Amino acid sequence: MSPVHQALAAAAALCLLALPSAACGNDGQPPTNPGGRPPVTPFTDVARLEPYPPRIFQVWNDRPGVVVFDYDRDGDMDFYVTSRGGYENRLYRNQDGVFTDVAEQAGADAAPYHSTGAVACDFDNDGFQDLYVGSWGNPEDGLDFRSPSGSQGNSDRLLLNNGDGTFTDVTDAAFGDAVNLRSASSIACADVDLDGWLDLYVGNLADEDFRIFTTPNHPGHHNVLYRNNGDLTFTDVSEQAGVRGPQILMRDPEGKPILFTDPETGETYEGYDPTRTDRLGNRVGEPTGQTHAVLFFDYDDDGDQDLWVANDGDRLRVYRNDSTPGDPRFTPVAHAMEIDKVGSWMGFAVGDYDSDQDLDVFVANIGPHLRRWPRQERPGGSCGYHDAFPWGTCLHFLLRNDGTRGDPDLGPVGLFQDVAADTPVTPSPFMPPESLRPGALDPSWETPKGLAAYDFGFGATFFDFDNDGDQDLYWLGSTLGRGESSRGHVFPAAGRMLRADGSGAFEDVTVRARLLDILKVDYSSLDPAADIDADARRIGTQFHENGKGLAHGDLNGDGYVDLIGANSSGPVTIIEGYEEQAPGPIFVWMNGGGSRHWITLQLRGRMAVDGTGSNADAVGARVRIKTRPKAAEGADPATHYQVQEVRAGSGYLSMDSIDLEFGLADAAAVDEIIISWPSGVTQTLHNVRADRTIVIEEPKE
């Protein structure tokens, strides 16, 4: 048993001795149960426990990404965290439950590069996931990507998994002159043309030196779609596929476009000033949005992977996949879907939150923070301006999947409705959202409701944290200040764990689950009826870290899904008027577990077996399971269905494990598993025993 497991087991044993009839948390305290609601077994941040030294779980980076994957295929989950140039990226190898940073010896440190988002995808179908690591340039050199980049560290990297615990940098051979030098943010993989090889989409933001939100000039960098040629080389097909990104929407208060003219060509652009240059006189930016997150997801259930793009200060975009083998093609459909509002869109999460057998989408936004002040009058990239108009919002989206409809011009398009305001959330008694406090918002604004009332988010993920058979939602994110004297910062947020009830409502259990993105919280004796000193306990958004990357996976193989959250480095307010630079903490939140049943599915496509069928990672596979949980005495057991999809690149800068983890409540077996493979093959398994991880290989046609 590892030292970490020993510490958790000792705490549980002490709890059982003291309270033999109580359900115990993993710190020796019984989980609280306010209002008679179901108890919450809390998570434990093992990054702060022995045997780990104090500085092993921290990172120097403004935008750290997290990837959960089994890089050495030894049967347990490892994880990767990105760092800025001059600091090594971290590759934490899982050895019997203890995580050791092996990035340097594995050849995955990428120290010269300002790393951002990353994904782990098996690009050569050899059964081992490779690493693609984005970079975004030196944020302090005053140069954009067109200027000489020899020392900027803004070249993305492709690290080939050698299958022996090491990686080889094959970037130059794989991409040549087409390597991405723009400011990468989030990245995702999918077999977009269904030829058996995983392709790659890189979302690009803007160089940090030139990200300004107070003027109508708010450009980003074009995104890149790389087609996998099947020989470890890639071709940029962004323009022909239609996914580089169109011009942004920047309107004056009357709704008229705000245009800039190129004096050399006479061409006009909305929201992009082509005369702006960097310190070497080269043009800054491109006429498109600043992308924070990208997502491949088959929203229309037609068997191919569609593309979703979240932009900061621009529209939410959706591209329907209309590709054929060897010819990637996408059609923009967000406007027809009526979800193309301008927002500060940050991250995606996909899950069936209402248990109706289709996949819904949460899109993180800034939240209602800027509604504390009067409406912003001057046009600019901030959603504080756009929020005042029908075309914009600062509030989160919860997009309920209602199928598709026929559009007379475009054909079938998705039918998604934003139900965030109509989605009830039982607030935390310890840390309710600030927007619900009387007088918190400027009276010129409407008070948000439901899920829309909640605060800032970057990384987000759906997962069944208590294995009751429905999808819960966690997000974290903040910016502009850290530390206990940071009460005046603009976007204070400390993470939210929303437990689903399976019918479309949530309960905020963040504090009871011990998932605050805050260091040194005192979680003891949480009784909502008691008059606790929340500030003394460090329970409050003012104590936030700066959450960025987030990913989930079952790190210890107990069937209960764990979380990893990475925070930005930067200034920490020690006392009023004094700040110092500090690395960002990495939280490794281990799920306290329980007695409910579960099953985890690892899918293997045939391309790794005989070169036919689906990609080795089975990215794009859709899985539906059917169980019959126990019913009350005298009642017939109700059939329960769940659905998930294998995705590679699942949130802001980050990637969840590609394993599919299902909570089964009290069902000891799965009646039916139906797998729709990307190749078109459908596979059905019956009466599968629960409480284990099973590997399923794609059958021959």
Secondary structure, 3 states (H helix, E strand, C coil): CCHHHHHHHHHHHHHHHHCCCCCCCCCCCCCCCHHHCCCCCCCEEHHHCCCCCCCCCEECCCCCCEEEECCCCCCCCEEEECCCCCCCCEEEEEECCEEEECHHHHCCCCCCCCEEEEEEECCCCCCCCEEEEEECCCCCCCCCCCCCCCCCCCCCEEEEECCCCCEEECHHHHHHHHCCCCCEEEEEEECCCCCCCCEEEEEECCCHHHCCCCCCCCCECCCEEEEECCCCCEEECHHHHCCCCCCCCCECCCCCECEEECCCCCCEEECCCCCCECCCCCECCECCCEEEEEEEECCCCCCCCEEEEEEEEEECEEEEECCECCECCEEECHHHHCCCCEEECCCEEEECCCCCCCCEEEECCCCHHHHHCCCCCCCCCCHHHHCCCCCECCCCEEEEEEEEEEECCCEEEEEEEECCCCCCEECCCCCCCHHHCCCCCCCCCCCCCHHHHCCCCCEEEEECCCCCCCCEEEEECCECCCCCCCCCCCECCCCEEEEECCCCCEEECCCCCCCCCCCCCCCCCCCCCCCCCHHHHCCCHHHCCCEEEEEEECCCCCCCCEEEEEECCEEEEEECCEEEEECEEEEEEECCCCCCEEEEEEEECHHHCCCCCCCCCCCCCEEEEEECCCCCCCCCCCCEEEEEECCECCECCEECCCCEEEEEECCCEEEEEEEECCCCCEEEEEEEECCEEEEEECCCC
